[in-house]
Amino acid sequence: MTGIPLALAYFSRGAASASIGDQKGSQNDYKQALRLFTEVIRASAPSAPILFQRGLIYHTMGDADQAIVDYSDAIRLAPNDTYAYVNRGIVLYTKKDNNEGAIADFNAALKINRCEVSAWINLGLVYKRKGNLDEAISDFTKAIGCLPENPSPVRPLSELPAGTALNAAYFQGVQTATQLADAYYQRGLVYLDKAGKDAKQAKPMLDKAISDFTTAIRINPTAAAHYVGRASAYMYKEEFRPAIADFTEAIRLAPGDEFTYLHRGIAYHSVNEPDNAIADYSEAHRINPLDVNPLINRGIVYYSKKGQYDLAIKDFTDALKIDPKEVNALINRGIAWREKGDPDKAIADFSEALRLGLLTGDVLKFGSKDPEAVRHWAQVANARYQRGTAYVAKGEYDLALADFNESIRLNPNEARVFVSRGGVYLFRQDYKRAIADFDEGIRLDPNYAFAYFQRGFAYHALNEPDKAYADYSKAIELDPKYITSYLNRGIIEYTRRGDYDGAIADFTAAMKLGPDNINALMHRGVAYAASGEFDKGLADLNRAIELSPEFAKAYYYRGIIYTLRGSFDRALSDFSAAIRLDPKAPEAYLNRAALYAQLGDHDKAIADLDEVIKLSPTAAGAFYNRGYSYFAKGQYEKAIADYSEALRLNPSLAVAYNNRCLTRAVIGHDLRDAIGDCDEALKLQPDSLDARDTRAFIYLKLGEFAKAIAEYSLSLQADPNRARSLYGRGLAKVKSGDKAGGDADIAAAKKLAPGIADDFSKFGVN
């Protein structure tokens, strides 16, 4: 070959070499082709086809200016040919960033030939580049309309039927099919872009994109890009399995593409196949070791799915070696440090991410609607949020709140930040603020199970069991594998709603998820006991203690069951074990004190109640119980002091009014004040026979026998066999002159309680 045929041969071989990655060979061939075309042009009058061909070589070699010169000369010599207009337009928008010049060239070509398909396709690409997506769709649609509807699909040469003639007609058919498939593919990409820009139109746009990509695949199943496009649309729709299938086919067709491995890795990550995700991220990193994204994504899988924090930290560190300003790597390394239990290193990484983010923020103005600015400030907000969670891990709640507040200011649409801030308020027992944050988190993400759980916890603490129950139930509906939701709902059921069967069912469900969950065992045991099934209750608590011999609460609750069964020695032993294991928990002291008091050992009861009051100085019940033991010991002034403190802490404690009334009656002074106490007790509990009998006893001591008889009679109307009321009324009748009636009441009382006279005698009434 010589001249033009030889030049075309060099050019074709150069293109073939480039397609298999032999850049050096392709450049050498392009240079030979360029030399031969230039010799022809110098030796003869220039023609439009030859200038066009040389322009194409310059174009292919990346010399945009020389390509434009040759294409322009070709247009001057043959102004009615379209190819030079189209190619010059391509150079203008791809190499010179001259969109308007490109549009003019494509329109010039289309004026000559209204069905110049390559002009329509490239015109659509320019409008897409300019952001005019509707115009781009219109142009790709016009390209489609210029081509046959059902061309023969493109096939690899190896799959052609035997005897297929590889002639000009065949290759023209391949070109037509390829162009049509490309037009559908490009239109599908624009639909994909529109889906990302308008959430309301996302679904119909994605469906149109998938339809176009599917058509492109049917027409040209040899193009990996078509499968990647459809896979990307499936990814937007979170249909990860079909996305994986398309990425896999794309990899089969073009195995060296980093993008495809990276995004198939993301899909595998999303369907919880961490090993496959790691394999794909590793291959993407091998193909392009300078891209930080495979390293960052692989690191996220290592810490979030595999718990391999050291491997994750290494990946993020390697990414930062490539790009020390990679904020995403810093944020995720911070998360890995935090999850590994090193909040200080986590805070250092989050702080550096914020420093870099705020520096970039000087360029990208906060509040701008530019997608890059929006993405950047969302990243800064995330760094604030993540650092806040690290501060929570350190117990530095003021710093955590400051970060959560700033994160919300920067990005008020992130549900998890509101829920995390609500968690801090929850810890601080600021339940109303916590609930407000959980409400907002749920509004932003109605399927956020943990937000319902946290709100349920707050309602639980505020003693709103029905609301707590509803939230725990919703959390279980959304996340049926979260054990603590079952535990907390079960506690609500048996402590506040009296639904022991429901509670037992919830604790059993929790144990199916975690067979050795000691909290589920313990609470189920208590629920069984509360429903009267003591043997089952003890069996569960015994198992909990067997699994965790240092579990103080299990001993405490088993002690309660033993108390209910009358096994006082075992109960005392368990309460003592609970105190030994957790000496700062007041409940075991309180219950051991009650048992000591029941057994008559009031000194030990008082000692335990002293400890309760040290640990919980505002526990009204502890003061009341200690007052009871002081009363039993005859230390009446101390009893009155404790009852008074109990009432200061809880003015609604009716029994404390009653017992202070009785104590004052026993010691015989302040009897009018004592009657006032009994009156308060009856206001709070109108059906209290104890308060009525105590008031009657005071009237008896005061010599107001008619009032005493009236009070005792009211008690006996409610309980005719109440020995204390019968004996007191009997004494009042005798003292008022009704000896026969009084003797009858006294005899009936002694028959019911033979020692009743001693009870009155020791309090100074005979």
TAFENDA-V721318 format. One record per backbone hydrogen bond with DSSP energy under -0.5 kcal/mol. NH is the residue of the N-H (numbers start at 1). CO is the residue of the C=O. E is the energy in kcal/mol with one decimal. If there is no record, write none. Layout:
BEGIN
NH/CO/E
NH/CO/E
END
This chain:
BEGIN
5/2/-0.7
6/2/-1.0
7/3/-2.3
8/4/-2.9
9/5/-1.9
10/6/-2.6
11/7/-2.5
12/8/-2.6
13/9/-2.7
14/10/-2.7
15/11/-2.2
16/12/-2.2
17/13/-2.6
18/14/-2.4
19/15/-1.7
20/16/-0.8
20/17/-0.8
21/18/-1.5
22/17/-2.6
23/21/-1.5
26/22/-2.3
27/23/-2.4
28/24/-2.0
29/25/-2.0
30/26/-2.6
31/27/-2.3
32/28/-1.9
33/29/-2.5
34/30/-2.8
35/31/-2.5
36/32/-2.3
37/33/-2.5
38/34/-2.4
39/35/-2.2
40/36/-2.0
41/37/-2.5
42/38/-2.4
43/39/-1.9
44/40/-1.3
51/47/-2.5
52/48/-2.7
53/49/-2.4
54/50/-2.5
55/51/-2.7
56/52/-2.2
57/53/-1.8
58/54/-2.6
59/55/-2.8
60/56/-2.6
61/57/-2.4
62/58/-0.8
62/59/-1.0
63/58/-2.5
64/62/-1.3
67/63/-1.9
68/64/-2.6
69/65/-2.0
70/66/-2.3
71/67/-2.9
72/68/-2.6
73/69/-2.3
74/70/-2.4
75/71/-2.4
76/72/-2.2
77/73/-2.2
78/74/-2.4
81/78/-1.9
86/82/-2.5
87/83/-2.8
88/84/-2.6
89/85/-2.4
90/86/-2.1
91/87/-2.2
92/88/-2.5
93/89/-2.0
94/90/-2.3
95/91/-2.5
96/91/-1.2
96/92/-0.5
98/92/-3.1
99/97/-0.8
102/98/-1.9
103/99/-2.5
104/100/-2.1
105/101/-2.0
106/102/-2.7
107/103/-2.4
108/104/-2.0
109/105/-2.2
110/106/-2.3
111/107/-1.7
112/108/-1.3
113/109/-2.6
116/113/-1.8
117/115/-1.5
119/116/-0.9
120/116/-1.7
121/117/-2.7
122/118/-2.2
123/119/-2.5
124/120/-2.4
125/121/-1.9
126/122/-2.1
127/123/-2.3
128/124/-2.2
129/125/-2.2
130/126/-1.9
131/127/-0.6
131/128/-1.1
132/127/-2.3
133/131/-1.5
136/132/-1.8
137/133/-2.7
138/134/-2.2
139/135/-2.2
140/136/-2.5
141/137/-2.4
142/138/-1.9
143/139/-2.0
144/140/-2.3
145/141/-2.1
146/142/-1.0
146/143/-0.7
147/144/-1.4
151/148/-0.5
154/219/-2.8
159/156/-2.0
160/157/-1.3
164/161/-1.7
166/164/-0.6
167/165/-1.8
171/167/-2.2
172/168/-2.4
173/169/-2.1
174/170/-2.1
175/171/-2.4
176/172/-2.4
177/173/-2.5
178/174/-2.6
179/175/-2.5
180/176/-2.4
181/177/-2.7
182/178/-2.3
183/179/-2.2
184/180/-2.2
185/181/-2.6
186/182/-3.0
187/183/-2.2
188/184/-2.5
189/185/-1.9
190/186/-1.6
191/187/-2.3
192/188/-2.0
193/189/-2.0
194/190/-2.6
195/191/-2.1
196/192/-1.5
197/193/-0.9
197/194/-0.5
198/194/-1.4
201/198/-0.8
202/199/-0.9
205/201/-2.3
206/202/-2.7
207/203/-2.5
208/204/-2.1
209/205/-2.4
210/206/-2.8
211/207/-2.1
212/208/-2.4
213/209/-2.8
214/210/-2.5
215/211/-2.0
216/212/-2.6
217/213/-2.4
218/214/-2.2
219/215/-2.3
220/216/-3.0
221/154/-0.5
223/220/-1.3
224/222/-0.7
226/223/-0.9
227/223/-0.8
228/224/-2.1
229/225/-2.6
230/226/-2.1
231/227/-2.6
232/228/-2.3
233/229/-1.7
234/230/-2.3
235/231/-2.2
236/232/-2.0
237/233/-1.7
238/235/-1.4
239/234/-2.9
240/238/-1.0
243/239/-1.3
244/240/-2.6
245/241/-2.1
246/242/-2.1
247/243/-2.9
248/244/-2.4
249/245/-1.8
250/246/-2.4
251/247/-2.4
252/248/-1.9
253/249/-2.0
254/250/-2.8
257/254/-1.1
258/256/-0.7
261/257/-1.4
262/258/-2.8
263/259/-2.5
264/260/-2.3
265/261/-2.3
266/262/-1.5
267/263/-2.0
268/264/-2.8
269/265/-2.5
270/266/-2.1
271/267/-1.4
272/269/-1.4
273/268/-2.7
277/273/-2.2
278/274/-2.8
279/275/-2.2
280/276/-2.2
281/277/-2.8
282/278/-2.4
283/279/-1.9
284/280/-2.6
285/281/-2.2
286/282/-2.1
287/283/-2.4
288/284/-2.2
291/288/-1.7
292/290/-0.5
295/291/-0.6
296/292/-2.5
297/293/-2.9
298/294/-2.5
299/295/-2.5
300/296/-2.1
301/297/-1.9
302/298/-2.5
303/299/-2.1
304/300/-2.8
305/301/-2.3
306/301/-1.4
308/302/-2.9
309/307/-1.3
312/308/-2.0
313/309/-2.9
314/310/-2.1
315/311/-2.2
316/312/-2.4
317/313/-2.4
318/314/-2.6
319/315/-2.3
320/316/-2.0
321/317/-1.4
322/318/-1.4
323/319/-2.4
326/323/-2.0
327/325/-1.3
330/326/-1.7
331/327/-2.7
332/328/-2.3
333/329/-2.4
334/330/-2.4
335/331/-2.0
336/332/-2.4
337/333/-2.7
338/334/-2.6
339/335/-2.9
340/336/-1.9
341/337/-0.6
341/338/-1.2
342/337/-2.9
346/342/-1.8
347/343/-2.8
348/344/-2.0
349/345/-2.1
350/346/-2.7
351/347/-2.6
352/348/-2.0
353/349/-2.5
354/350/-2.3
355/351/-2.4
356/352/-2.5
357/353/-2.5
358/354/-2.9
359/355/-1.7
360/356/-2.2
361/357/-1.8
362/358/-0.7
362/359/-1.0
363/360/-1.6
364/360/-2.4
365/363/-0.9
368/365/-1.8
374/370/-2.7
375/371/-2.6
376/372/-2.3
377/373/-2.6
378/374/-1.9
379/375/-1.7
380/376/-2.1
381/377/-2.4
382/378/-2.1
383/379/-2.1
384/380/-2.1
385/381/-2.5
386/382/-3.1
387/383/-2.4
388/384/-2.3
389/385/-1.9
390/386/-1.6
391/387/-2.3
392/388/-2.0
393/389/-1.9
394/390/-1.3
395/391/-0.5
395/392/-1.4
396/391/-2.6
397/395/-1.3
400/396/-2.0
401/397/-2.8
402/398/-2.0
403/399/-2.0
404/400/-2.7
405/401/-2.8
406/402/-2.0
407/403/-2.6
408/404/-2.3
409/405/-2.0
410/406/-2.3
411/407/-2.5
414/411/-1.0
415/413/-0.8
417/414/-0.9
418/414/-1.1
419/415/-2.1
420/416/-2.3
421/417/-2.7
422/418/-2.7
423/419/-1.7
424/420/-1.4
425/421/-2.1
426/422/-2.4
427/423/-2.1
428/424/-1.9
429/426/-1.6
430/425/-2.8
431/429/-1.3
434/430/-2.2
435/431/-2.8
436/432/-2.0
437/433/-2.1
438/434/-2.5
439/435/-2.8
440/436/-1.8
441/437/-2.5
442/438/-2.4
443/439/-2.2
444/440/-2.3
445/441/-2.0
448/445/-1.9
449/447/-1.3
451/448/-0.7
452/448/-1.3
453/449/-2.2
454/450/-2.7
455/451/-2.4
456/452/-2.7
457/453/-2.1
458/454/-2.0
459/455/-2.6
460/456/-2.5
461/457/-2.3
462/458/-1.8
463/460/-1.5
464/459/-2.7
468/464/-2.3
469/465/-3.0
470/466/-2.2
471/467/-2.2
472/468/-2.7
473/469/-2.3
474/470/-2.1
475/471/-2.5
476/472/-2.1
477/473/-2.3
478/474/-2.2
479/475/-2.5
482/479/-1.6
483/481/-1.0
485/482/-1.0
486/482/-0.9
486/483/-0.7
487/483/-2.0
488/484/-2.8
489/485/-2.3
490/486/-2.6
491/487/-2.1
492/488/-2.1
493/489/-2.4
494/490/-2.1
495/491/-2.3
496/492/-2.1
497/492/-1.5
499/493/-3.0
500/498/-1.3
503/499/-2.2
504/500/-2.8
505/501/-2.4
506/502/-2.1
507/503/-2.7
508/504/-2.2
509/505/-2.2
510/506/-2.3
511/507/-1.8
512/508/-1.4
513/509/-1.3
514/510/-1.9
517/514/-2.2
518/516/-0.8
521/517/-2.1
522/518/-2.6
523/519/-2.6
524/520/-2.4
525/521/-2.4
526/522/-2.0
527/523/-2.5
528/524/-2.9
529/525/-2.2
530/526/-2.7
531/527/-1.6
532/529/-1.7
533/528/-2.7
534/532/-1.4
537/533/-2.1
538/534/-3.0
539/535/-2.2
540/536/-2.1
541/537/-2.1
542/538/-2.9
543/539/-2.0
544/540/-2.3
545/541/-2.3
546/542/-2.3
547/543/-2.4
548/544/-2.1
551/548/-2.1
552/550/-1.3
554/551/-0.6
555/551/-1.2
556/552/-2.2
557/553/-2.8
558/554/-2.3
559/555/-2.4
560/556/-1.5
561/557/-2.0
562/558/-2.5
563/559/-2.1
564/560/-2.4
565/561/-1.8
566/562/-0.5
566/563/-1.2
567/562/-2.7
568/566/-1.5
571/567/-2.2
572/568/-3.0
573/569/-2.1
574/570/-2.3
575/571/-2.7
576/572/-2.3
577/573/-2.0
578/574/-2.5
579/575/-2.1
580/576/-2.4
581/577/-2.2
582/578/-2.2
585/582/-1.8
586/584/-0.7
588/585/-0.5
589/585/-0.7
590/586/-2.6
591/587/-2.5
592/588/-2.5
593/589/-2.8
594/590/-1.9
595/591/-1.9
596/592/-2.7
597/593/-2.8
598/594/-2.2
599/595/-1.9
600/597/-1.1
601/596/-2.5
602/600/-1.3
605/601/-1.7
606/602/-2.7
607/603/-2.1
608/604/-2.3
609/605/-2.3
610/606/-2.2
611/607/-1.4
612/608/-1.9
613/609/-2.4
614/610/-1.9
615/611/-2.3
616/612/-3.1
619/616/-2.1
620/618/-1.2
622/619/-0.7
623/619/-1.3
624/620/-2.3
625/621/-2.7
626/622/-2.4
627/623/-2.5
628/624/-2.0
629/625/-2.0
630/626/-2.6
631/627/-2.4
632/628/-2.3
633/629/-1.7
634/631/-1.5
635/630/-2.7
636/634/-1.5
639/635/-1.9
640/636/-2.9
641/637/-2.3
642/638/-2.3
643/639/-2.8
644/640/-2.3
645/641/-2.0
646/642/-2.5
647/643/-2.0
648/644/-2.0
649/645/-2.2
650/646/-2.1
653/650/-1.9
654/652/-1.5
656/653/-0.9
657/653/-1.3
658/654/-2.3
659/655/-2.7
660/656/-2.4
661/657/-2.3
662/658/-2.4
663/659/-2.7
664/660/-2.5
665/661/-1.9
666/662/-2.6
667/663/-2.2
668/664/-1.0
669/664/-0.8
674/670/-2.3
675/671/-2.3
676/672/-1.7
677/673/-1.8
678/674/-2.2
679/675/-2.6
680/676/-2.1
681/677/-2.4
682/678/-2.3
683/679/-1.9
684/680/-2.0
685/681/-2.5
688/685/-2.3
689/687/-0.8
692/688/-1.6
693/689/-2.8
694/690/-2.5
695/691/-2.2
696/692/-2.3
697/693/-2.4
698/694/-1.9
699/695/-2.1
700/696/-2.2
701/697/-2.2
702/698/-2.4
703/699/-0.6
703/700/-0.8
704/699/-2.4
705/703/-1.5
708/704/-1.9
709/705/-3.1
710/706/-2.3
711/707/-2.3
712/708/-2.7
713/709/-2.4
714/710/-1.8
715/711/-1.7
716/712/-2.3
717/713/-1.8
718/714/-1.1
719/715/-2.0
722/719/-1.6
723/721/-1.0
726/722/-2.2
727/723/-2.7
728/724/-2.4
729/725/-2.5
730/726/-2.3
731/727/-2.5
732/728/-2.3
733/729/-2.6
734/730/-2.5
735/731/-2.6
736/732/-1.2
737/734/-1.6
738/733/-2.8
739/737/-1.4
742/738/-2.5
743/739/-3.2
744/740/-2.0
745/741/-2.0
746/742/-2.6
747/743/-2.6
748/744/-2.2
749/745/-2.3
750/746/-2.6
751/747/-1.9
752/748/-1.5
753/749/-2.9
756/753/-2.2
758/755/-0.6
759/755/-1.2
760/756/-1.5
761/757/-2.5
762/758/-2.6
763/759/-0.5
763/760/-0.7
764/761/-1.9
765/760/-2.3
END
